[in-house]
Amino acid sequence: MSDREGPTTVQKILTEILPPSSNLTTTKDYRDALIEACVEFITMISSEANEISEKDAKKTISAEHVAMALKSLGFESYVGPVMESADEYKKMMAGREKKTSKIDQSGLSAEELIAQQQALFRGAAEKYNAP
C-alpha cells in the first residue's frame, strides 16, 4: 500500500463497514492508527512470505507463500479467505481477454516484419552517414 492508497483504501473499507445510516463516524487519529496497523500487518506478512519464497528458491511470492506466512505468524484463520480471494482473482484473470501484441495486430509474417526492420535500419544508417 503506498502512502497515497493507504488512507483511501482504509476509508473505503470503513465506509463499507460503517454505512451512513449507522450514524457512526471515526476520528482522524483512529483512521491514522488503523492505517498504521494495516501497513504494519502487510509488511510483516510480506516479509515472512518473502523469506519463505527465498527458501523455496523462488523469485515471485505466490498465494501459497502468503498462506504459509499467515500460518507461521499465527493467523491460520485468515488462510481460507485469502486462498478463496486468490482463486477468485485467478478465475477473473482467466476470463479476461488476452491483450494482443503489436506484432500480432500487424498481420504480417515474421519474415515481413524482419524485412521492414532491416529497411528501417538501412534508412537510419543512410541518414546518419549522409554528408
Disulfide bonds with the S-S distance in Angstrom:
none
